[in-house]
Amino acid sequence: MSASIRVSGLVKRFGGLTALAGVELVAQPGEVLGIIGVNGAGKTTLMNCICGIYRPDEGRVMIGDRETTGLTPHEVAKLGIGRTFQIPRVFRRMSLIDNLLVPVLNRSEPDVVLIERAESMLERMRLIDLRHNFSEELSGGQQKLLEMARMLMPEPRVVMLDEPFAGVHPTLCRFMIEQIESIAAAGKTVLLISHDLTSIYQLSHRVAALNEGRVIAEGSVDQIRSDAAVIEAYLGA
Ligand SMILES: Nc1ncnc2c1ncn2[C@@H]1O[C@H](COP(=O)(O)OP(=O)(O)OP(=O)(O)O)[C@@H](O)[C@H]1O
């Protein structure tokens, strides 16, 4: 089976600063790959290069057997990548249900099917009672759930979650962990970026540690926890 996502030799420079210095990553269907690293390690830049917000200077991104390097975010999304942002980007003056319908506007499926899917997604995220409210009325944590629901609407094969637990209270955090587990159990590949090492270690099947734009260690949670280079990168920061 081909990997869901394969990143090879990815380089991204901002002027004289090399944010990604040849990143290699592979993740399989149904796998949660945790991506950790101190501030400035290159985690968000990596995500932005994968989803087409940034064009890498070198290297390749493959989704299944399709190369997506250099495609626009819209084209990458159509090939099956979804993402959420550190600070949720919902359409604030639109209802929850309309927020969910935006990414499937050009689908050939009948409206009734899409609306049903949106409602069941809101049900799953415990937001159904608010479906006709503007999304700006939601709490920050609820906006993260709405963004996750919107990301799932086009049925992506790879999802990238940027700091899903940041600023979220513990009960909601547990609920989000369950949701992420069920996304992976449905066969999707999850790339999970977080500073919350407890949640990363709880959820990830494998972890990649980035430092200064490079993967310095990759392996099981136990391997990463005891890796000398990872410990030094964190303690030395
Ligand atoms: N648009 C940009 N222009 C210039 N430099 C940038 C830009 N985006 C990121 N950088 C720099 O690239 C490096 C990697 O940043 P990045 O945001 O990817 O790190 P990160 O691991 O996501 O950090 P954090 O955990 O703080 O979000 C940093 O030195 C950052 O200042």
The ligand as a Gaussian input file, in Angstrom:
#p B3LYP/6-31G(d) Opt

LIG

0 1
 N        6.574000      33.953000       6.913000
 C        7.764000      33.910000       7.516000
 N        8.714000      34.837000       7.238000
 C        9.928000      34.784000       7.830000
 N       10.301000      33.854000       8.725000
 C        9.387000      32.919000       9.042000
 C        8.081000      32.889000       8.465000
 N        7.399000      31.839000       8.980000
 C        8.237000      31.239000       9.839000
 N        9.424000      31.876000       9.878000
 C       10.596000      31.489000      10.667000
 O       10.860000      30.123000      10.374000
 C       11.246000      29.423000      11.551000
 C       10.288000      28.271000      11.794000
 O        9.040000      28.827000      12.189000
 P        7.744000      27.937000      12.432000
 O        6.622000      28.881000      12.717000
 O        7.582000      26.981000      11.333000
 O        8.156000      27.153000      13.747000
 P        7.228000      26.315000      14.734000
 O        7.991000      25.083000      15.057000
 O        5.882000      26.156000      14.147000
 O        7.195000      27.280000      15.980000
 P        6.003000      27.543000      17.054000
 O        5.981000      26.310000      17.895000
 O        6.500000      28.743000      17.798000
 O        4.738000      27.775000      16.286000
 C       11.253000      30.456000      12.676000
 O       12.571000      30.936000      12.818000
 C       10.342000      31.536000      12.162000
 O       10.676000      32.794000      12.712000

